[in-house]
Amino acid sequence: MKRRTYAGRIAAAIAIATAALVAAPVISIVSIAMQPAPEVWHDLINYVLPAAVLDTALLLAGVGALTLLLGAGTAWLMSRYDFRGRGMLLWLMPLPLAVPTYLAAYVYADLFEPLGLVHRTLAIWLPLRDVVGWLPNLRSLPGAIVVIGLVLYPYVYLSARAMFQFQTAEFAEAAKTLGAGKWTVFWHVSLPMARPALAVGVALVSLETLNDIGASEYLGVRTLTVSIFTTWLNRGSLAGASQLACLMLAIVAGLVAMERYGRRNANAELAAESPRLVPRTPLVGAKAWSVLAACLLPVLIGFVVPLLYLLHQSVKRGLLANFDASLWRHAFHSVAFASLATLLALLLGFSTIIAHRWRPSPLQHVAMNISQAGYALPGLVIALGLLAPVLAVDNGLNTLAAWTGRSLPGLILMGSGSAVVMAYAIRFLAVPTGLIKAGFEQIPRDYDESARAVGAGQATILRWIHLPLLKPALFGAAIIVFVDCLKELPATLLLRPLNVETLSTSIYQFASRGSFEEGALAALLIIAASIGPVAWLTRFSDVPNGPA
């Protein structure tokens, strides 16, 4: 019993420390924002803030609407119809998530620039001297909405399809007996029942859009995220940047509130006695081809085109034949940071959930909820919030070394990349926490009690019962966190040590110099590392198709 008590106390202490770690950036941001910054705010109010708030609001609304249209529409088609090529699409539809938003922006801006590939192709095919006027201007707010939306729509697609394919047939049949057509059933029955899933998907899309900095900055959209970044780096005002970050936190809180409002009073549960699901309708001929094209087009634009373009640039510029040795260093830094952050996130997430299971209490419940809130924090806000605490720890260590007469160690946390690892772990801690929690919910507590009845200690139960049963959840959490860390850009830009580049920051540096194509191979490495984990999301296989 003592071992169990000690283990429970240790897990509880780690859980509380984890919640404190996640809350620390927010507390730091708020405390720094209390400092006056009148010289900065005069310019921000007159020249920056109105445009930034408007652009952010329009970007969120536009990307949300586009992803809702693409995600819900394709999810409905995939859930309600059987057609040739559908099995292939089940694996292809989530793949745009493997392309970071900033990579998609770099690729399409390069394709549609005045002397880009699309311009040259149209100049050959069309007997017109000036074809620039025919091309869309992607360096604009509408261009950013389209590019970001085509990459992020799988968030809505995955959540909506999971809901559509489990809707029972009774509701649709009852509507049809009252004379409702297919579109009426979709708008008034299926879509309202899928509202919780759509709210979750759009909320995730909005949070990722708010976190983006590379695409928005490159396409000329002055969002709040870009304004925070430039206020800190260009104006040198941490207080002003923190005050803008507090405004962003208010927007995040509003998005979370809207997501919960979208799920209000919506609880569509399956019947206990083998519910009869809506059968998929077989399609042939022109209808089948049109549905296939409608589902395939977002995949082609959001994933295939960027992938082929990067492959073409890598071959054209000899990046494969003349491999740059610095790319190995960048890849090593990316893998090292991502691996350490993944291990830390798994450890903290596991400790948080096991503490809640062993010693359930209101405090542990609050700690678990705080630990899952990190994903709602944009990476840039986390980075700004960590600057002061991390530098305080480094300065404290140097003061202690000077007091004891030892040589000064310098910036240990900042200089070693520990700050980057902490930022990654805080931002993506919700992934292992959520998956491990779901995994534990599938393990009956009777297993624990039976093991204790024969004298097994808590460590034995963990090793022989919990860990084997949690392997799928742990594996899934590890690969998702690892890939998300590889793609993370804002936090890496602010917290990485001097003269240390990762794959994402090296691509950003190339794009900032106007030579993004030179970073095509690094971009390919990020996408290649992301394809497997994104495809793993299709583990939610189709339900068997019932009789039509």
VOGU-3710 file (C-alpha; in Angstrom, 3 decimals, decimal comma):
1> mkrrtyagri> 0,000/0,000/0,000  2,910/2,371/0,758  4,362/1,818/-2,703  1,023/2,641/-4,239  0,760/5,757/-2,054  4,265/6,933/-2,928  3,727/6,285/-6,640  0,423/8,102/-6,530  1,954/11,092/-4,770  4,790/11,284/-7,283
11> aaaiaiataa> 2,358/11,108/-10,215  0,144/13,734/-8,581  3,127/16,040/-8,069  4,169/15,646/-11,720  0,589/16,332/-12,844  0,444/19,555/-10,836  3,899/20,571/-12,102  2,720/19,884/-15,670  -0,305/22,122/-15,215  1,985/24,826/-13,823
21> lvaapvisiv> 4,298/24,461/-16,830  1,393/24,914/-19,254  0,016/27,873/-17,304  3,427/29,552/-16,921  3,539/31,182/-20,396  0,064/32,655/-19,946  0,907/34,024/-16,482  4,178/35,429/-17,832  2,463/37,072/-20,816  -0,138/38,721/-18,584
31> siamqpapev> 2,478/39,961/-16,107  4,693/41,430/-18,839  1,653/43,005/-20,491  1,091/45,002/-17,275  4,215/47,015/-18,072  3,516/50,301/-19,898  4,591/50,650/-23,510  3,162/54,021/-24,616  5,803/54,693/-27,256  4,882/51,500/-29,089
41> whdlinyvlp> 1,126/51,674/-28,689  0,888/55,062/-30,370  2,091/53,506/-33,624  0,252/50,236/-33,045  -3,121/51,918/-32,579  -2,678/54,282/-35,520  -1,011/52,032/-38,064  -0,970/48,358/-37,017  -3,797/47,207/-34,768  -6,901/48,140/-36,831
51> aavldtalll> -5,616/46,399/-39,952  -4,281/43,445/-37,968  -7,570/42,825/-36,158  -9,562/43,172/-39,392  -7,240/40,898/-41,378  -7,232/38,304/-38,588  -11,026/38,297/-38,353  -11,466/38,049/-42,129  -8,818/35,337/-42,397  -10,425/33,241/-39,650
61> agvgaltlll> -13,892/33,669/-41,152  -12,742/32,909/-44,692  -10,634/29,879/-43,822  -13,384/28,569/-41,532  -16,014/28,893/-44,256  -13,800/27,308/-46,928  -12,751/24,365/-44,767  -16,360/23,846/-43,667  -17,464/23,728/-47,305  -14,666/21,405/-48,436
71> gagtawlmsr> -14,482/19,248/-45,312  -18,202/18,748/-44,708  -18,968/18,384/-48,414  -16,355/15,729/-49,120  -17,137/13,936/-45,848  -20,809/13,734/-46,856  -19,974/12,363/-50,306  -17,539/9,795/-48,879  -20,049/8,685/-46,229  -23,144/8,463/-48,401
81> ydfrgrgmll> -21,917/7,089/-51,739  -19,952/4,127/-53,068  -18,004/4,742/-56,260  -14,881/3,596/-58,045  -11,782/5,049/-56,408  -13,405/5,603/-53,016  -10,997/3,195/-51,266  -8,041/5,176/-52,596  -9,594/8,449/-51,467  -9,968/7,159/-47,908
91> wlmplplavp> -6,163/7,292/-47,667  -5,652/10,413/-49,774  -8,168/12,821/-48,244  -6,223/13,594/-45,019  -2,843/13,997/-46,771  -2,923/17,828/-47,137  -2,293/17,902/-43,388  1,231/16,685/-44,208  1,915/20,035/-45,910  2,553/22,892/-43,450
101> tylaayvyad> 0,664/26,067/-44,277  3,870/28,029/-44,856  5,112/25,468/-47,409  1,845/25,655/-49,337  2,101/29,449/-49,357  5,680/29,374/-50,635  4,830/26,893/-53,381  1,720/28,591/-54,737  3,150/32,094/-54,512  6,081/30,864/-56,596
111> lfeplglvhr> 3,811/29,099/-59,091  1,581/32,142/-59,666  4,188/34,898/-59,651  4,512/36,918/-62,904  7,364/34,763/-64,210  6,278/31,549/-62,539  5,351/28,221/-64,072  1,648/29,021/-64,455  2,411/32,330/-66,169  4,849/30,746/-68,622
121> tlaiwlplrd> 2,449/27,903/-69,378  -0,473/30,220/-70,081  1,756/32,437/-72,230  2,463/29,413/-74,453  -1,099/28,109/-74,638  -3,020/31,378/-74,869  -2,486/33,859/-77,728  -2,337/36,762/-75,290  0,600/38,976/-74,524  -0,407/39,845/-70,995
131> vvgwlpnlrs> -1,692/36,845/-69,075  -0,813/38,253/-65,663  -4,231/39,851/-65,408  -5,800/36,419/-65,782  -3,964/35,008/-62,766  -5,197/35,316/-59,194  -3,091/37,416/-56,836  -2,134/34,989/-54,095  -0,223/37,642/-52,157  -3,462/38,917/-50,702
141> lpgaivvigl> -6,063/38,081/-48,075  -8,216/35,997/-50,487  -5,069/34,158/-51,604  -4,139/33,353/-48,003  -7,673/32,110/-47,312  -7,565/29,724/-50,271  -4,039/28,422/-49,619  -4,511/27,881/-45,877  -8,020/26,457/-46,327  -6,894/23,876/-48,876
151> vlypyvylsa> -4,283/22,580/-46,424  -6,395/22,570/-43,255  -9,750/21,241/-44,524  -8,927/17,635/-43,394  -9,541/18,695/-39,786  -13,203/19,267/-40,654  -13,305/16,289/-43,025  -12,061/13,774/-40,452  -14,364/14,921/-37,682  -17,390/15,258/-39,993
161> ramfqfqtae> -16,931/11,851/-41,647  -16,648/10,166/-38,255  -20,073/11,617/-37,449  -21,759/11,153/-40,840  -20,918/7,470/-41,178  -22,464/6,596/-37,807  -25,766/8,362/-38,298  -28,703/5,966/-38,079  -31,095/5,456/-40,958  -34,275/6,082/-38,963
171> faeaaktlga> -33,958/9,883/-38,998  -33,408/10,114/-42,761  -36,192/7,636/-43,486  -38,618/9,544/-41,277  -37,836/12,754/-43,162  -38,281/11,051/-46,520  -41,708/9,715/-45,520  -42,707/13,348/-44,947  -41,683/14,206/-48,509  -38,168/15,534/-47,899
181> gkwtvfwhvs> -35,648/15,213/-50,733  -31,954/14,407/-50,479  -30,858/18,027/-50,031  -33,570/18,671/-47,455  -32,439/15,619/-45,495  -28,843/16,848/-45,691  -29,574/20,418/-44,557  -32,196/19,684/-41,904  -31,244/16,224/-40,589  -27,663/15,115/-41,291
191> lpmarpalav> -25,951/18,503/-40,985  -27,540/19,488/-37,642  -26,701/16,050/-36,217  -23,072/16,568/-37,276  -22,890/20,012/-35,653  -20,669/18,904/-32,721  -18,085/17,377/-35,084  -18,178/20,396/-37,391  -17,691/22,743/-34,431  -14,634/20,792/-33,290
201> gvalvsletl> -13,160/20,700/-36,800  -13,636/24,409/-37,476  -12,231/25,268/-34,035  -9,061/23,267/-34,780  -8,769/24,980/-38,160  -9,164/28,411/-36,548  -6,511/27,675/-33,923  -4,061/26,481/-36,581  -4,808/29,558/-38,700  -4,207/31,820/-35,723
211> ndigaseylg> -0,923/30,004/-35,020  0,316/30,472/-38,592  2,980/33,057/-39,243  4,919/31,869/-42,301  2,021/31,791/-44,768  0,396/35,014/-43,556  3,631/36,978/-43,564  4,734/35,653/-46,956  1,379/36,385/-48,588  1,247/39,903/-47,192
221> vrtltvsift> -1,544/39,459/-44,631  -0,788/41,437/-41,470  -2,466/39,231/-38,879  -2,122/39,626/-35,123  0,445/36,827/-35,108  2,622/38,675/-37,627  2,149/41,927/-35,685  3,278/40,293/-32,432  6,337/38,876/-34,186  7,354/42,202/-35,731
231> twlnrgslag> 6,610/44,174/-32,533  9,043/41,989/-30,600  11,792/41,607/-33,209  11,614/44,882/-35,168  10,421/47,295/-32,485  12,212/45,534/-29,601  9,203/45,876/-27,307  8,441/42,733/-25,325  5,736/44,562/-23,364  3,962/45,688/-26,533
241> asqlaclmla> 4,189/42,204/-28,025  2,810/40,715/-24,807  -0,122/43,133/-24,829  -0,941/42,083/-28,385  -0,581/38,461/-27,282  -3,186/39,050/-24,566  -5,548/40,266/-27,268  -4,839/37,063/-29,187  -5,543/35,014/-26,066  -8,921/36,728/-25,848
251> ivaglvamer> -9,610/35,659/-29,432  -8,563/32,095/-28,578  -10,940/32,113/-25,619  -13,682/33,320/-27,943  -12,967/30,519/-30,430  -13,099/27,909/-27,666  -16,365/29,387/-26,404  -17,815/29,316/-29,927  -16,750/25,675/-30,319  -18,504/24,737/-27,088
261> ygrrnanael> -21,557/26,759/-28,097  -21,608/24,887/-31,397  -21,758/21,607/-29,455  -24,459/22,762/-27,040  -27,417/20,438/-26,516  -26,103/18,196/-29,290  -25,857/14,605/-28,133  -26,559/12,160/-30,920  -25,959/8,706/-29,463  -26,202/5,347/-31,151
271> aaesprlvpr> -28,902/2,962/-30,121  -27,728/0,186/-27,842  -29,173/-2,591/-29,953  -27,071/-2,617/-33,150  -28,337/0,540/-34,880  -29,114/0,351/-38,572  -26,826/2,844/-40,279  -27,557/4,761/-43,467  -26,374/2,550/-46,383  -24,090/4,076/-48,991
281> tplvgakaws> -25,654/4,518/-52,403  -23,702/2,936/-55,307  -22,830/5,367/-58,096  -21,795/4,605/-61,673  -21,176/6,571/-64,808  -21,069/10,347/-64,867  -22,299/10,712/-61,286  -19,520/8,493/-59,984  -16,883/10,410/-61,936  -18,211/13,789/-60,791
291> vlaacllpvl> -18,167/12,723/-57,121  -14,652/11,306/-57,554  -13,482/14,572/-59,118  -15,101/16,669/-56,364  -13,289/14,691/-53,658  -10,000/14,371/-55,529  -9,608/18,049/-56,453  -8,832/19,306/-52,904  -6,254/16,525/-52,505  -4,571/17,423/-55,791
301> igfvvpllyl> -4,362/21,123/-54,938  -3,576/20,726/-51,245  -1,049/17,879/-51,437  -0,109/16,534/-54,871  0,766/19,866/-56,507  3,067/21,045/-53,660  4,720/17,615/-53,516  5,377/17,477/-57,278  6,613/21,073/-57,323  9,110/20,423/-54,539
311> lhqsvkrgll> 10,302/17,241/-56,258  10,728/19,154/-59,517  12,714/21,942/-57,849  14,912/19,476/-55,968  15,835/17,694/-59,206  16,072/20,850/-61,316  18,465/22,582/-58,920  20,545/19,486/-58,262  19,714/19,445/-54,553  19,738/15,658/-54,518
321> anfdaslwrh> 22,955/15,223/-56,495  24,784/18,068/-54,717  23,511/17,434/-51,238  24,210/20,364/-48,912  25,921/19,130/-45,751  24,226/21,847/-43,686  20,913/20,135/-44,338  22,109/17,233/-42,204  22,651/19,625/-39,297  19,246/21,200/-39,758
331> afhsvafasl> 17,610/17,788/-39,932  19,519/16,647/-36,844  18,380/19,714/-34,888  14,775/19,150/-35,999  14,801/15,468/-35,082  16,579/16,094/-31,763  14,181/18,835/-30,653  11,131/16,890/-31,827  12,277/13,628/-30,211  13,026/15,217/-26,834
341> atllalllgf> 9,747/17,135/-26,889  7,840/13,964/-27,779  9,403/12,054/-24,884  8,701/14,923/-22,490  5,099/15,282/-23,669  4,489/11,525/-23,345  5,973/11,473/-19,842  3,985/14,480/-18,649  0,777/13,357/-20,328  1,053/9,839/-18,951
351> stiiahrwrp> 1,802/11,100/-15,442  -1,149/13,489/-15,566  -3,627/10,806/-16,587  -2,264/8,113/-14,252  -2,456/10,558/-11,339  -6,089/11,255/-12,171  -6,752/7,499/-12,321  -4,923/6,598/-9,104  -5,817/9,596/-6,967  -8,932/11,229/-8,456
361> splqhvamni> -9,650/14,607/-6,891  -10,879/18,048/-7,970  -7,281/19,275/-8,021  -6,174/16,466/-10,339  -9,185/17,101/-12,576  -8,234/20,770/-12,871  -4,591/19,851/-13,540  -5,654/17,482/-16,326  -7,857/20,146/-17,969  -5,080/22,738/-17,808
371> sqagyalpgl> -2,625/20,272/-19,342  -4,965/19,773/-22,286  -5,324/23,513/-22,880  -1,859/23,985/-24,369  -2,979/23,243/-27,927  -5,240/26,294/-27,812  -2,187/28,523/-27,252  -0,490/29,724/-30,451  3,171/28,794/-30,639  4,219/32,444/-30,770
381> vialgllapv> 2,343/33,212/-27,524  3,985/30,234/-25,800  7,402/31,379/-26,993  6,894/34,938/-25,752  5,566/33,661/-22,440  8,556/31,378/-21,939  11,178/34,026/-22,624  10,999/35,712/-19,216  10,847/32,526/-17,053  13,597/30,788/-19,017
391> lavdnglntl> 15,895/33,817/-18,923  15,165/34,202/-15,209  16,266/30,610/-14,590  19,410/31,112/-16,691  20,250/34,331/-14,861  19,644/32,634/-11,521  22,039/29,826/-12,409  24,684/32,357/-13,432  24,185/34,297/-10,194  24,523/31,099/-8,194
401> aawtgrslpg> 27,687/30,168/-10,088  29,195/33,608/-9,465  28,281/33,429/-5,763  29,998/30,026/-5,391  33,055/31,175/-7,313  32,501/28,917/-10,311  32,715/29,894/-13,977  29,492/31,298/-15,410  27,592/28,658/-17,418  25,921/31,183/-19,709
411> lilmgsgsav> 22,434/30,723/-21,132  21,895/27,050/-20,374  18,214/26,681/-21,234  18,190/29,126/-24,138  21,569/28,102/-25,482  20,903/24,357/-25,378  17,499/24,445/-27,072  15,702/23,378/-23,898  13,338/26,320/-24,321  12,337/25,006/-27,754
421> vmayairfla> 11,673/21,558/-26,311  9,533/23,015/-23,522  7,537/25,121/-25,980  6,875/22,069/-28,160  5,831/19,979/-25,166  3,450/22,653/-23,866  1,819/23,234/-27,247  1,270/19,583/-28,126  0,762/18,094/-24,664  -2,972/17,849/-25,347
431> vptglikagf> -2,338/15,092/-27,914  -0,793/12,448/-25,593  -3,021/13,535/-22,706  -6,167/13,046/-24,761  -5,122/9,790/-26,408  -3,794/8,236/-23,191  -6,962/9,270/-21,369  -9,043/7,605/-24,078  -6,828/4,514/-23,830  -7,262/4,260/-20,069
441> eqiprdydes> -11,028/4,549/-20,468  -10,916/1,277/-22,401  -9,128/-0,519/-19,514  -11,631/-1,704/-16,850  -10,643/-0,896/-13,290  -11,423/-4,532/-12,486  -8,062/-5,396/-14,070  -6,285/-3,237/-11,489  -8,231/-4,670/-8,576  -7,688/-8,262/-9,721
451> aravgagqat> -3,937/-7,675/-10,012  -3,784/-6,118/-6,541  -5,749/-9,048/-5,116  -2,895/-11,405/-6,060  -0,265/-9,068/-4,576  0,838/-7,095/-7,654  2,241/-3,652/-6,961  1,512/-0,514/-8,932  4,714/-0,806/-10,955  3,834/-4,387/-11,884
461> ilrwihlpll> 0,342/-3,359/-12,950  1,793/-0,568/-15,079  4,311/-2,853/-16,749  2,151/-5,905/-17,418  -1,360/-4,473/-17,810  -1,489/-0,752/-18,535  1,489/-0,275/-20,872  0,693/-3,251/-23,170  -2,919/-2,111/-23,511  -1,874/1,510/-24,026
471> kpalfgaaii> 0,634/0,791/-26,808  -1,680/1,979/-29,646  -2,468/5,230/-27,818  1,186/5,853/-26,932  2,358/5,079/-30,464  -0,287/7,304/-32,026  0,494/10,158/-29,664  4,234/9,845/-30,285  4,051/10,063/-34,074  1,515/12,909/-34,072
481> vfvdclkelp> 3,525/14,995/-31,589  6,806/14,266/-33,382  5,491/15,433/-36,750  3,767/18,487/-35,294  7,084/19,460/-33,700  8,876/19,104/-37,027  6,410/21,512/-38,649  6,218/24,077/-35,826  7,640/27,407/-36,975  6,710/30,413/-34,740
491> atlllrplnv> 8,010/29,015/-31,435  11,166/27,714/-33,133  11,933/31,091/-34,691  11,881/32,872/-31,331  13,430/30,287/-29,003  16,061/28,438/-31,018  19,690/29,016/-29,977  21,841/31,413/-31,961  23,228/29,991/-35,211  20,998/26,913/-34,888
501> etlstsiyqf> 18,562/26,190/-37,702  15,927/23,501/-38,062  14,288/22,318/-41,262  11,365/24,692/-40,777  13,469/27,749/-39,914  15,926/27,092/-42,754  13,014/27,039/-45,213  11,740/30,272/-43,662  15,162/31,881/-44,108  15,299/30,858/-47,777
511> asrgsfeega> 11,793/32,263/-48,336  12,711/35,520/-46,574  15,622/35,941/-48,997  13,382/35,246/-51,998  15,034/31,906/-52,797  12,529/29,426/-51,384  13,349/26,921/-54,135  16,767/26,338/-52,567  14,975/24,893/-49,547  12,841/22,492/-51,581
521> laalliiaas> 14,670/19,405/-50,320  14,226/20,420/-46,675  10,540/20,946/-47,379  10,348/17,485/-48,920  11,874/15,963/-45,799  9,173/17,565/-43,627  6,387/16,341/-45,903  7,887/12,859/-46,170  8,074/12,589/-42,387  4,453/13,715/-42,120
531> igpvawltrf> 2,845/11,412/-44,669  2,950/8,260/-42,531  1,412/9,773/-39,393  -1,272/11,564/-41,406  -2,147/8,328/-43,202  -2,310/6,692/-39,781  -5,325/8,900/-39,080  -7,290/6,716/-41,509  -7,241/3,967/-38,907  -10,842/5,048/-38,365
541> sdvpngpa> -12,000/2,657/-41,064  -15,388/2,682/-42,691  -18,298/0,965/-41,087  -19,607/-1,967/-43,154  -22,065/-0,808/-45,769  -25,543/-2,052/-44,968  -28,144/-3,134/-47,502  -29,291/-0,376/-49,812
//
